Amino acid sequence: MSDHHTYKKTELVGSSQTSIEDAINNALAEAGKSIKHMEWFEVVETRGHIRDNKVEHFQVTLKVGFRIANS
């Protein structure tokens, strides 16, 4: 075990018909299937799709930091 950690950042886009929070959780859940050691996220962009004057979809762009294994 080292006394420091090294991280990598990647960008994800999540979506949901329900909420921004669900869009974030959807992106993290899918990414967690293949990215290990995720430790933090930052919302960098929020968008939505409008249909009939209502929000149809929320879309959120995230930067996710994950620790490099054994660092």
mmCIF file of the N, C-alpha and C atoms, coordinates in Angstrom:
data_MODEL
# 
_entry.id   MODEL 
# 
loop_
_atom_site.group_PDB 
_atom_site.id 
_atom_site.type_symbol 
_atom_site.label_atom_id 
_atom_site.label_alt_id 
_atom_site.label_comp_id 
_atom_site.label_asym_id 
_atom_site.label_entity_id 
_atom_site.label_seq_id 
_atom_site.pdbx_PDB_ins_code 
_atom_site.Cartn_x 
_atom_site.Cartn_y 
_atom_site.Cartn_z 
_atom_site.occupancy 
_atom_site.B_iso_or_equiv 
_atom_site.pdbx_formal_charge 
_atom_site.auth_seq_id 
_atom_site.auth_comp_id 
_atom_site.auth_asym_id 
_atom_site.auth_atom_id 
_atom_site.pdbx_PDB_model_num 
ATOM 1   N N  . MET A 1 1  ? 0.841   -1.177 0.000   1.00 0.00 ? 1  MET A N  1 
ATOM 2   C CA . MET A 1 1  ? 0.000   0.000  0.000   1.00 0.00 ? 1  MET A CA 1 
ATOM 3   C C  . MET A 1 1  ? 0.884   1.237  0.000   1.00 0.00 ? 1  MET A C  1 
ATOM 4   N N  . SER A 1 2  ? 0.616   2.158  -0.918  1.00 0.00 ? 2  SER A N  1 
ATOM 5   C CA . SER A 1 2  ? 1.426   3.369  -1.009  1.00 0.00 ? 2  SER A CA 1 
ATOM 6   C C  . SER A 1 2  ? 0.827   4.477  -0.147  1.00 0.00 ? 2  SER A C  1 
ATOM 7   N N  . ASP A 1 3  ? 1.606   5.539  0.044   1.00 0.00 ? 3  ASP A N  1 
ATOM 8   C CA . ASP A 1 3  ? 1.132   6.671  0.837   1.00 0.00 ? 3  ASP A CA 1 
ATOM 9   C C  . ASP A 1 3  ? 0.529   7.767  -0.042  1.00 0.00 ? 3  ASP A C  1 
ATOM 10  N N  . HIS A 1 4  ? 0.285   7.448  -1.300  1.00 0.00 ? 4  HIS A N  1 
ATOM 11  C CA . HIS A 1 4  ? -0.363  8.396  -2.211  1.00 0.00 ? 4  HIS A CA 1 
ATOM 12  C C  . HIS A 1 4  ? -1.310  7.629  -3.138  1.00 0.00 ? 4  HIS A C  1 
ATOM 13  N N  . HIS A 1 5  ? -2.146  8.364  -3.827  1.00 0.00 ? 5  HIS A N  1 
ATOM 14  C CA . HIS A 1 5  ? -3.060  7.757  -4.801  1.00 0.00 ? 5  HIS A CA 1 
ATOM 15  C C  . HIS A 1 5  ? -2.940  8.508  -6.118  1.00 0.00 ? 5  HIS A C  1 
ATOM 16  N N  . THR A 1 6  ? -3.144  7.795  -7.195  1.00 0.00 ? 6  THR A N  1 
ATOM 17  C CA . THR A 1 6  ? -3.181  8.396  -8.521  1.00 0.00 ? 6  THR A CA 1 
ATOM 18  C C  . THR A 1 6  ? -4.570  8.160  -9.085  1.00 0.00 ? 6  THR A C  1 
ATOM 19  N N  . TYR A 1 7  ? -5.135  9.189  -9.697  1.00 0.00 ? 7  TYR A N  1 
ATOM 20  C CA . TYR A 1 7  ? -6.494  9.128  -10.208 1.00 0.00 ? 7  TYR A CA 1 
ATOM 21  C C  . TYR A 1 7  ? -6.527  9.399  -11.700 1.00 0.00 ? 7  TYR A C  1 
ATOM 22  N N  . LYS A 1 8  ? -7.575  8.922  -12.316 1.00 0.00 ? 8  LYS A N  1 
ATOM 23  C CA . LYS A 1 8  ? -7.865  9.229  -13.718 1.00 0.00 ? 8  LYS A CA 1 
ATOM 24  C C  . LYS A 1 8  ? -9.265  9.811  -13.748 1.00 0.00 ? 8  LYS A C  1 
ATOM 25  N N  . LYS A 1 9  ? -9.500  10.749 -14.677 1.00 0.00 ? 9  LYS A N  1 
ATOM 26  C CA . LYS A 1 9  ? -10.818 11.343 -14.839 1.00 0.00 ? 9  LYS A CA 1 
ATOM 27  C C  . LYS A 1 9  ? -11.393 10.929 -16.181 1.00 0.00 ? 9  LYS A C  1 
ATOM 28  N N  . THR A 1 10 ? -12.675 10.663 -16.179 1.00 0.00 ? 10 THR A N  1 
ATOM 29  C CA . THR A 1 10 ? -13.370 10.371 -17.424 1.00 0.00 ? 10 THR A CA 1 
ATOM 30  C C  . THR A 1 10 ? -14.696 11.120 -17.422 1.00 0.00 ? 10 THR A C  1 
ATOM 31  N N  . GLU A 1 11 ? -15.252 11.316 -18.596 1.00 0.00 ? 11 GLU A N  1 
ATOM 32  C CA . GLU A 1 11 ? -16.503 12.050 -18.712 1.00 0.00 ? 11 GLU A CA 1 
ATOM 33  C C  . GLU A 1 11 ? -17.640 11.097 -19.067 1.00 0.00 ? 11 GLU A C  1 
ATOM 34  N N  . LEU A 1 12 ? -18.763 11.264 -18.390 1.00 0.00 ? 12 LEU A N  1 
ATOM 35  C CA . LEU A 1 12 ? -19.952 10.455 -18.619 1.00 0.00 ? 12 LEU A CA 1 
ATOM 36  C C  . LEU A 1 12 ? -21.137 11.365 -18.882 1.00 0.00 ? 12 LEU A C  1 
ATOM 37  N N  . VAL A 1 13 ? -22.132 10.853 -19.575 1.00 0.00 ? 13 VAL A N  1 
ATOM 38  C CA . VAL A 1 13 ? -23.398 11.561 -19.743 1.00 0.00 ? 13 VAL A CA 1 
ATOM 39  C C  . VAL A 1 13 ? -24.504 10.597 -19.338 1.00 0.00 ? 13 VAL A C  1 
ATOM 40  N N  . GLY A 1 14 ? -25.285 11.006 -18.345 1.00 0.00 ? 14 GLY A N  1 
ATOM 41  C CA . GLY A 1 14 ? -26.402 10.195 -17.886 1.00 0.00 ? 14 GLY A CA 1 
ATOM 42  C C  . GLY A 1 14 ? -27.709 10.885 -18.213 1.00 0.00 ? 14 GLY A C  1 
ATOM 43  N N  . SER A 1 15 ? -28.779 10.099 -18.342 1.00 0.00 ? 15 SER A N  1 
ATOM 44  C CA . SER A 1 15 ? -30.083 10.696 -18.629 1.00 0.00 ? 15 SER A CA 1 
ATOM 45  C C  . SER A 1 15 ? -31.166 10.016 -17.806 1.00 0.00 ? 15 SER A C  1 
ATOM 46  N N  . SER A 1 16 ? -32.269 10.736 -17.659 1.00 0.00 ? 16 SER A N  1 
ATOM 47  C CA . SER A 1 16 ? -33.410 10.216 -16.914 1.00 0.00 ? 16 SER A CA 1 
ATOM 48  C C  . SER A 1 16 ? -34.645 11.018 -17.299 1.00 0.00 ? 16 SER A C  1 
ATOM 49  N N  . GLN A 1 17 ? -35.780 10.374 -17.300 1.00 0.00 ? 17 GLN A N  1 
ATOM 50  C CA . GLN A 1 17 ? -37.041 11.078 -17.504 1.00 0.00 ? 17 GLN A CA 1 
ATOM 51  C C  . GLN A 1 17 ? -37.571 11.636 -16.182 1.00 0.00 ? 17 GLN A C  1 
ATOM 52  N N  . THR A 1 18 ? -36.954 11.233 -15.076 1.00 0.00 ? 18 THR A N  1 
ATOM 53  C CA . THR A 1 18 ? -37.458 11.581 -13.754 1.00 0.00 ? 18 THR A CA 1 
ATOM 54  C C  . THR A 1 18 ? -36.807 12.818 -13.137 1.00 0.00 ? 18 THR A C  1 
ATOM 55  N N  . SER A 1 19 ? -35.451 12.833 -13.073 1.00 0.00 ? 19 SER A N  1 
ATOM 56  C CA . SER A 1 19 ? -34.776 13.927 -12.369 1.00 0.00 ? 19 SER A CA 1 
ATOM 57  C C  . SER A 1 19 ? -33.293 13.988 -12.723 1.00 0.00 ? 19 SER A C  1 
ATOM 58  N N  . ILE A 1 20 ? -32.678 15.098 -12.353 1.00 0.00 ? 20 ILE A N  1 
ATOM 59  C CA . ILE A 1 20 ? -31.238 15.249 -12.519 1.00 0.00 ? 20 ILE A CA 1 
ATOM 60  C C  . ILE A 1 20 ? -30.512 14.238 -11.641 1.00 0.00 ? 20 ILE A C  1 
ATOM 61  N N  . GLU A 1 21 ? -30.989 14.060 -10.414 1.00 0.00 ? 21 GLU A N  1 
ATOM 62  C CA . GLU A 1 21 ? -30.366 13.098 -9.509  1.00 0.00 ? 21 GLU A CA 1 
ATOM 63  C C  . GLU A 1 21 ? -30.398 11.684 -10.089 1.00 0.00 ? 21 GLU A C  1 
ATOM 64  N N  . ASP A 1 22 ? -31.511 11.300 -10.676 1.00 0.00 ? 22 ASP A N  1 
ATOM 65  C CA . ASP A 1 22 ? -31.586 9.981  -11.315 1.00 0.00 ? 22 ASP A CA 1 
ATOM 66  C C  . ASP A 1 22 ? -30.635 9.888  -12.503 1.00 0.00 ? 22 ASP A C  1 
ATOM 67  N N  . ALA A 1 23 ? -30.478 10.963 -13.252 1.00 0.00 ? 23 ALA A N  1 
ATOM 68  C CA . ALA A 1 23 ? -29.546 10.965 -14.386 1.00 0.00 ? 23 ALA A CA 1 
ATOM 69  C C  . ALA A 1 23 ? -28.120 10.717 -13.894 1.00 0.00 ? 23 ALA A C  1 
ATOM 70  N N  . ILE A 1 24 ? -27.746 11.356 -12.784 1.00 0.00 ? 24 ILE A N  1 
ATOM 71  C CA . ILE A 1 24 ? -26.425 11.145 -12.192 1.00 0.00 ? 24 ILE A CA 1 
ATOM 72  C C  . ILE A 1 24 ? -26.284 9.692  -11.750 1.00 0.00 ? 24 ILE A C  1 
ATOM 73  N N  . ASN A 1 25 ? -27.256 9.202  -11.003 1.00 0.00 ? 25 ASN A N  1 
ATOM 74  C CA . ASN A 1 25 ? -27.190 7.824  -10.498 1.00 0.00 ? 25 ASN A CA 1 
ATOM 75  C C  . ASN A 1 25 ? -27.186 6.798  -11.624 1.00 0.00 ? 25 ASN A C  1 
ATOM 76  N N  . ASN A 1 26 ? -27.930 7.044  -12.705 1.00 0.00 ? 26 ASN A N  1 
ATOM 77  C CA . ASN A 1 26 ? -27.926 6.135  -13.854 1.00 0.00 ? 26 ASN A CA 1 
ATOM 78  C C  . ASN A 1 26 ? -26.539 6.059  -14.480 1.00 0.00 ? 26 ASN A C  1 
ATOM 79  N N  . ALA A 1 27 ? -25.895 7.220  -14.657 1.00 0.00 ? 27 ALA A N  1 
ATOM 80  C CA . ALA A 1 27 ? -24.552 7.242  -15.248 1.00 0.00 ? 27 ALA A CA 1 
ATOM 81  C C  . ALA A 1 27 ? -23.558 6.498  -14.365 1.00 0.00 ? 27 ALA A C  1 
ATOM 82  N N  . LEU A 1 28 ? -23.612 6.753  -13.048 1.00 0.00 ? 28 LEU A N  1 
ATOM 83  C CA . LEU A 1 28 ? -22.674 6.093  -12.134 1.00 0.00 ? 28 LEU A CA 1 
ATOM 84  C C  . LEU A 1 28 ? -22.909 4.591  -12.059 1.00 0.00 ? 28 LEU A C  1 
ATOM 85  N N  . ALA A 1 29 ? -24.169 4.176  -12.069 1.00 0.00 ? 29 ALA A N  1 
ATOM 86  C CA . ALA A 1 29 ? -24.477 2.743  -12.010 1.00 0.00 ? 29 ALA A CA 1 
ATOM 87  C C  . ALA A 1 29 ? -23.944 2.013  -13.237 1.00 0.00 ? 29 ALA A C  1 
ATOM 88  N N  . GLU A 1 30 ? -24.142 2.594  -14.416 1.00 0.00 ? 30 GLU A N  1 
ATOM 89  C CA . GLU A 1 30 ? -23.644 1.951  -15.642 1.00 0.00 ? 30 GLU A CA 1 
ATOM 90  C C  . GLU A 1 30 ? -22.128 1.940  -15.667 1.00 0.00 ? 30 GLU A C  1 
ATOM 91  N N  . ALA A 1 31 ? -21.508 3.067  -15.319 1.00 0.00 ? 31 ALA A N  1 
ATOM 92  C CA . ALA A 1 31 ? -20.044 3.147  -15.336 1.00 0.00 ? 31 ALA A CA 1 
ATOM 93  C C  . ALA A 1 31 ? -19.435 2.175  -14.332 1.00 0.00 ? 31 ALA A C  1 
ATOM 94  N N  . GLY A 1 32 ? -20.105 1.998  -13.200 1.00 0.00 ? 32 GLY A N  1 
ATOM 95  C CA . GLY A 1 32 ? -19.603 1.099  -12.163 1.00 0.00 ? 32 GLY A CA 1 
ATOM 96  C C  . GLY A 1 32 ? -19.516 -0.348 -12.593 1.00 0.00 ? 32 GLY A C  1 
ATOM 97  N N  . LYS A 1 33 ? -20.187 -0.691 -13.683 1.00 0.00 ? 33 LYS A N  1 
ATOM 98  C CA . LYS A 1 33 ? -20.104 -2.054 -14.205 1.00 0.00 ? 33 LYS A CA 1 
ATOM 99  C C  . LYS A 1 33 ? -18.738 -2.349 -14.816 1.00 0.00 ? 33 LYS A C  1 
ATOM 100 N N  . SER A 1 34 ? -18.042 -1.296 -15.272 1.00 0.00 ? 34 SER A N  1 
ATOM 101 C CA . SER A 1 34 ? -16.742 -1.520 -15.908 1.00 0.00 ? 34 SER A CA 1 
ATOM 102 C C  . SER A 1 34 ? -15.612 -0.673 -15.321 1.00 0.00 ? 34 SER A C  1 
ATOM 103 N N  . ILE A 1 35 ? -15.936 0.384  -14.595 1.00 0.00 ? 35 ILE A N  1 
ATOM 104 C CA . ILE A 1 35 ? -14.903 1.227  -13.983 1.00 0.00 ? 35 ILE A CA 1 
ATOM 105 C C  . ILE A 1 35 ? -14.884 0.930  -12.488 1.00 0.00 ? 35 ILE A C  1 
ATOM 106 N N  . LYS A 1 36 ? -13.741 0.531  -11.995 1.00 0.00 ? 36 LYS A N  1 
ATOM 107 C CA . LYS A 1 36 ? -13.592 0.219  -10.570 1.00 0.00 ? 36 LYS A CA 1 
ATOM 108 C C  . LYS A 1 36 ? -12.973 1.408  -9.831  1.00 0.00 ? 36 LYS A C  1 
ATOM 109 N N  . HIS A 1 37 ? -13.189 1.457  -8.556  1.00 0.00 ? 37 HIS A N  1 
ATOM 110 C CA . HIS A 1 37 ? -12.580 2.443  -7.657  1.00 0.00 ? 37 HIS A CA 1 
ATOM 111 C C  . HIS A 1 37 ? -13.023 3.882  -7.929  1.00 0.00 ? 37 HIS A C  1 
ATOM 112 N N  . MET A 1 38 ? -14.263 4.077  -8.386  1.00 0.00 ? 38 MET A N  1 
ATOM 113 C CA . MET A 1 38 ? -14.766 5.447  -8.563  1.00 0.00 ? 38 MET A CA 1 
ATOM 114 C C  . MET A 1 38 ? -14.862 6.088  -7.184  1.00 0.00 ? 38 MET A C  1 
ATOM 115 N N  . GLU A 1 39 ? -14.419 7.342  -7.082  1.00 0.00 ? 39 GLU A N  1 
ATOM 116 C CA . GLU A 1 39 ? -14.392 7.991  -5.779  1.00 0.00 ? 39 GLU A CA 1 
ATOM 117 C C  . GLU A 1 39 ? -15.086 9.340  -5.734  1.00 0.00 ? 39 GLU A C  1 
ATOM 118 N N  . TRP A 1 40 ? -15.237 10.032 -6.836  1.00 0.00 ? 40 TRP A N  1 
ATOM 119 C CA . TRP A 1 40 ? -15.878 11.341 -6.807  1.00 0.00 ? 40 TRP A CA 1 
ATOM 120 C C  . TRP A 1 40 ? -16.434 11.687 -8.176  1.00 0.00 ? 40 TRP A C  1 
ATOM 121 N N  . PHE A 1 41 ? -17.346 12.655 -8.199  1.00 0.00 ? 41 PHE A N  1 
ATOM 122 C CA . PHE A 1 41 ? -17.871 13.160 -9.469  1.00 0.00 ? 41 PHE A CA 1 
ATOM 123 C C  . PHE A 1 41 ? -18.096 14.654 -9.367  1.00 0.00 ? 41 PHE A C  1 
ATOM 124 N N  . GLU A 1 42 ? -18.154 15.278 -10.529 1.00 0.00 ? 42 GLU A N  1 
ATOM 125 C CA . GLU A 1 42 ? -18.401 16.710 -10.648 1.00 0.00 ? 42 GLU A CA 1 
ATOM 126 C C  . GLU A 1 42 ? -19.393 16.905 -11.788 1.00 0.00 ? 42 GLU A C  1 
ATOM 127 N N  . VAL A 1 43 ? -20.489 17.586 -11.538 1.00 0.00 ? 43 VAL A N  1 
ATOM 128 C CA . VAL A 1 43 ? -21.453 17.889 -12.600 1.00 0.00 ? 43 VAL A CA 1 
ATOM 129 C C  . VAL A 1 43 ? -20.912 19.092 -13.372 1.00 0.00 ? 43 VAL A C  1 
ATOM 130 N N  . VAL A 1 44 ? -20.708 18.923 -14.676 1.00 0.00 ? 44 VAL A N  1 
ATOM 131 C CA . VAL A 1 44 ? -20.148 20.010 -15.480 1.00 0.00 ? 44 VAL A CA 1 
ATOM 132 C C  . VAL A 1 44 ? -21.157 20.613 -16.456 1.00 0.00 ? 44 VAL A C  1 
ATOM 133 N N  . GLU A 1 45 ? -22.260 19.911 -16.679 1.00 0.00 ? 45 GLU A N  1 
ATOM 134 C CA . GLU A 1 45 ? -23.249 20.418 -17.630 1.00 0.00 ? 45 GLU A CA 1 
ATOM 135 C C  . GLU A 1 45 ? -24.600 19.758 -17.361 1.00 0.00 ? 45 GLU A C  1 
ATOM 136 N N  . THR A 1 46 ? -25.645 20.535 -17.452 1.00 0.00 ? 46 THR A N  1 
ATOM 137 C CA . THR A 1 46 ? -26.996 19.997 -17.289 1.00 0.00 ? 46 THR A CA 1 
ATOM 138 C C  . THR A 1 46 ? -27.835 20.477 -18.460 1.00 0.00 ? 46 THR A C  1 
ATOM 139 N N  . ARG A 1 47 ? -28.549 19.543 -19.082 1.00 0.00 ? 47 ARG A N  1 
ATOM 140 C CA . ARG A 1 47 ? -29.400 19.855 -20.224 1.00 0.00 ? 47 ARG A CA 1 
ATOM 141 C C  . ARG A 1 47 ? -30.717 19.130 -20.062 1.00 0.00 ? 47 ARG A C  1 
ATOM 142 N N  . GLY A 1 48 ? -31.655 19.482 -20.914 1.00 0.00 ? 48 GLY A N  1 
ATOM 143 C CA . GLY A 1 48 ? -32.915 18.765 -20.925 1.00 0.00 ? 48 GLY A CA 1 
ATOM 144 C C  . GLY A 1 48 ? -33.548 18.809 -22.298 1.00 0.00 ? 48 GLY A C  1 
ATOM 145 N N  . HIS A 1 49 ? -34.442 17.887 -22.519 1.00 0.00 ? 49 HIS A N  1 
ATOM 146 C CA . HIS A 1 49 ? -35.196 17.815 -23.755 1.00 0.00 ? 49 HIS A CA 1 
ATOM 147 C C  . HIS A 1 49 ? -36.635 18.202 -23.425 1.00 0.00 ? 49 HIS A C  1 
ATOM 148 N N  . ILE A 1 50 ? -37.211 19.072 -24.227 1.00 0.00 ? 50 ILE A N  1 
ATOM 149 C CA . ILE A 1 50 ? -38.563 19.573 -23.983 1.00 0.00 ? 50 ILE A CA 1 
ATOM 150 C C  . ILE A 1 50 ? -39.525 18.960 -24.993 1.00 0.00 ? 50 ILE A C  1 
ATOM 151 N N  . ARG A 1 51 ? -40.680 18.523 -24.492 1.00 0.00 ? 51 ARG A N  1 
ATOM 152 C CA . ARG A 1 51 ? -41.754 18.039 -25.356 1.00 0.00 ? 51 ARG A CA 1 
ATOM 153 C C  . ARG A 1 51 ? -43.073 18.549 -24.777 1.00 0.00 ? 51 ARG A C  1 
ATOM 154 N N  . ASP A 1 52 ? -43.885 19.148 -25.618 1.00 0.00 ? 52 ASP A N  1 
ATOM 155 C CA . ASP A 1 52 ? -45.180 19.696 -25.192 1.00 0.00 ? 52 ASP A CA 1 
ATOM 156 C C  . ASP A 1 52 ? -45.038 20.628 -23.992 1.00 0.00 ? 52 ASP A C  1 
ATOM 157 N N  . ASN A 1 53 ? -44.005 21.465 -24.043 1.00 0.00 ? 53 ASN A N  1 
ATOM 158 C CA . ASN A 1 53 ? -43.738 22.475 -23.012 1.00 0.00 ? 53 ASN A CA 1 
ATOM 159 C C  . ASN A 1 53 ? -43.422 21.888 -21.643 1.00 0.00 ? 53 ASN A C  1 
ATOM 160 N N  . LYS A 1 54 ? -42.956 20.644 -21.606 1.00 0.00 ? 54 LYS A N  1 
ATOM 161 C CA . LYS A 1 54 ? -42.573 19.982 -20.358 1.00 0.00 ? 54 LYS A CA 1 
ATOM 162 C C  . LYS A 1 54 ? -41.231 19.278 -20.550 1.00 0.00 ? 54 LYS A C  1 
ATOM 163 N N  . VAL A 1 55 ? -40.555 19.047 -19.439 1.00 0.00 ? 55 VAL A N  1 
ATOM 164 C CA . VAL A 1 55 ? -39.288 18.315 -19.500 1.00 0.00 ? 55 VAL A CA 1 
ATOM 165 C C  . VAL A 1 55 ? -39.565 16.862 -19.865 1.00 0.00 ? 55 VAL A C  1 
ATOM 166 N N  . GLU A 1 56 ? -38.971 16.426 -20.945 1.00 0.00 ? 56 GLU A N  1 
ATOM 167 C CA . GLU A 1 56 ? -39.097 15.037 -21.398 1.00 0.00 ? 56 GLU A CA 1 
ATOM 168 C C  . GLU A 1 56 ? -37.955 14.184 -20.834 1.00 0.00 ? 56 GLU A C  1 
ATOM 169 N N  . HIS A 1 57 ? -36.746 14.747 -20.848 1.00 0.00 ? 57 HIS A N  1 
ATOM 170 C CA . HIS A 1 57 ? -35.551 14.053 -20.362 1.00 0.00 ? 57 HIS A CA 1 
ATOM 171 C C  . HIS A 1 57 ? -34.613 15.053 -19.706 1.00 0.00 ? 57 HIS A C  1 
ATOM 172 N N  . PHE A 1 58 ? -33.956 14.626 -18.646 1.00 0.00 ? 58 PHE A N  1 
ATOM 173 C CA . PHE A 1 58 ? -32.846 15.364 -18.068 1.00 0.00 ? 58 PHE A CA 1 
ATOM 174 C C  . PHE A 1 58 ? -31.576 14.687 -18.550 1.00 0.00 ? 58 PHE A C  1 
ATOM 175 N N  . GLN A 1 59 ? -30.555 15.483 -18.867 1.00 0.00 ? 59 GLN A N  1 
ATOM 176 C CA . GLN A 1 59 ? -29.273 14.933 -19.291 1.00 0.00 ? 59 GLN A CA 1 
ATOM 177 C C  . GLN A 1 59 ? -28.174 15.679 -18.535 1.00 0.00 ? 59 GLN A C  1 
ATOM 178 N N  . VAL A 1 60 ? -27.275 14.925 -17.914 1.00 0.00 ? 60 VAL A N  1 
ATOM 179 C CA . VAL A 1 60 ? -26.232 15.504 -17.075 1.00 0.00 ? 60 VAL A CA 1 
ATOM 180 C C  . VAL A 1 60 ? -24.869 14.973 -17.516 1.00 0.00 ? 60 VAL A C  1 
ATOM 181 N N  . THR A 1 61 ? -23.926 15.888 -17.719 1.00 0.00 ? 61 THR A N  1 
ATOM 182 C CA . THR A 1 61 ? -22.547 15.503 -18.025 1.00 0.00 ? 61 THR A CA 1 
ATOM 183 C C  . THR A 1 61 ? -21.750 15.557 -16.730 1.00 0.00 ? 61 THR A C  1 
ATOM 184 N N  . LEU A 1 62 ? -21.031 14.474 -16.453 1.00 0.00 ? 62 LEU A N  1 
ATOM 185 C CA . LEU A 1 62 ? -20.242 14.349 -15.227 1.00 0.00 ? 62 LEU A CA 1 
ATOM 186 C C  . LEU A 1 62 ? -18.789 14.083 -15.557 1.00 0.00 ? 62 LEU A C  1 
ATOM 187 N N  . LYS A 1 63 ? -17.907 14.607 -14.740 1.00 0.00 ? 63 LYS A N  1 
ATOM 188 C CA . LYS A 1 63 ? -16.524 14.147 -14.719 1.00 0.00 ? 63 LYS A CA 1 
ATOM 189 C C  . LYS A 1 63 ? -16.423 13.243 -13.504 1.00 0.00 ? 63 LYS A C  1 
ATOM 190 N N  . VAL A 1 64 ? -15.919 12.050 -13.708 1.00 0.00 ? 64 VAL A N  1 
ATOM 191 C CA . VAL A 1 64 ? -15.812 11.061 -12.640 1.00 0.00 ? 64 VAL A CA 1 
ATOM 192 C C  . VAL A 1 64 ? -14.346 10.733 -12.422 1.00 0.00 ? 64 VAL A C  1 
ATOM 193 N N  . GLY A 1 65 ? -13.939 10.775 -11.160 1.00 0.00 ? 65 GLY A N  1 
ATOM 194 C CA . GLY A 1 65 ? -12.559 10.428 -10.801 1.00 0.00 ? 65 GLY A CA 1 
ATOM 195 C C  . GLY A 1 65 ? -12.520 9.036  -10.220 1.00 0.00 ? 65 GLY A C  1 
ATOM 196 N N  . PHE A 1 66 ? -11.593 8.236  -10.709 1.00 0.00 ? 66 PHE A N  1 
ATOM 197 C CA . PHE A 1 66 ? -11.415 6.909  -10.149 1.00 0.00 ? 66 PHE A CA 1 
ATOM 198 C C  . PHE A 1 66 ? -9.940  6.652  -9.888  1.00 0.00 ? 66 PHE A C  1 
ATOM 199 N N  . ARG A 1 67 ? -9.701  5.910  -8.826  1.00 0.00 ? 67 ARG A N  1 
ATOM 200 C CA . ARG A 1 67 ? -8.327  5.627  -8.393  1.00 0.00 ? 67 ARG A CA 1 
ATOM 201 C C  . ARG A 1 67 ? -7.742  4.531  -9.252  1.00 0.00 ? 67 ARG A C  1 
ATOM 202 N N  . ILE A 1 68 ? -6.517  4.746  -9.671  1.00 0.00 ? 68 ILE A N  1 
ATOM 203 C CA . ILE A 1 68 ? -5.776  3.714  -10.400 1.00 0.00 ? 68 ILE A CA 1 
ATOM 204 C C  . ILE A 1 68 ? -5.478  2.581  -9.405  1.00 0.00 ? 68 ILE A C  1 
ATOM 205 N N  . ALA A 1 69 ? -5.770  1.365  -9.794  1.00 0.00 ? 69 ALA A N  1 
ATOM 206 C CA . ALA A 1 69 ? -5.574  0.205  -8.906  1.00 0.00 ? 69 ALA A CA 1 
ATOM 207 C C  . ALA A 1 69 ? -4.132  0.165  -8.378  1.00 0.00 ? 69 ALA A C  1 
ATOM 208 N N  . ASN A 1 70 ? -4.008  -0.168 -7.121  1.00 0.00 ? 70 ASN A N  1 
ATOM 209 C CA . ASN A 1 70 ? -2.710  -0.316 -6.437  1.00 0.00 ? 70 ASN A CA 1 
ATOM 210 C C  . ASN A 1 70 ? -1.917  0.975  -6.338  1.00 0.00 ? 70 ASN A C  1 
ATOM 211 N N  . SER A 1 71 ? -2.596  2.112  -6.431  1.00 0.00 ? 71 SER A N  1 
ATOM 212 C CA . SER A 1 71 ? -1.862  3.373  -6.255  1.00 0.00 ? 71 SER A CA 1 
ATOM 213 C C  . SER A 1 71 ? -2.174  3.963  -4.903  1.00 0.00 ? 71 SER A C  1 
# 
